[in-house]
């Protein structure tokens, strides 16, 4: 089953909630999303090595703009000026805190 967000809302200054088409609700700490960016500025393309220093991302970072990208992703612009990341729905669902716990 293909997954996509039915709704998305900031639930506070530090959380983003997504309700998925299968009824599951994911609540993400926004800093975790920022640190999970997989753009070429944050992850080395050839090796997959993270290049983003977590210490360089403020605890108070927050999304400033969230836009859909086709039918497969969202683009998030961040308060720290980062604007090049695209988060696929598959990647977002994999980052879901409660889903990640069930995989452990």
WOWOLIN-V801877 format. One record per residue. OMEGA is omega as a letter, one per 40 degrees, with the letter a starting at -180 (none if undefined). D_LAST is the distance of its C-alpha to the last C-alpha in whole Angstrom. Layout:
omega d_last
OMEGA D_LAST
OMEGA D_LAST
//
This chain:
omega d_last
i 22
a 23
i 22
i 24
i 24
i 27
a 27
a 26
i 27
a 27
i 26
a 28
a 28
a 25
i 23
i 23
i 22
i 22
a 23
a 22
i 24
i 22
a 22
i 19
i 19
i 17
a 18
i 18
a 19
i 22
i 22
i 18
a 20
a 22
a 20
i 18
a 22
i 22
a 26
i 28
a 29
a 25
i 24
a 26
a 27
a 28
a 25
a 22
i 23
i 22
a 26
i 25
a 25
i 23
a 26
a 28
a 27
i 28
a 26
a 28
i 28
i 28
i 28
i 32
i 32
a 30
i 31
i 30
a 30
i 32
a 29
a 26
i 25
i 27
i 28
i 28
a 31
a 30
i 32
i 32
a 34
a 31
a 31
a 30
i 27
a 26
i 23
i 22
i 21
i 18
i 17
a 17
i 15
i 12
a 13
a 13
a 11
i 10
i 9
i 7
a 5
i 6
a 4
none 0
//
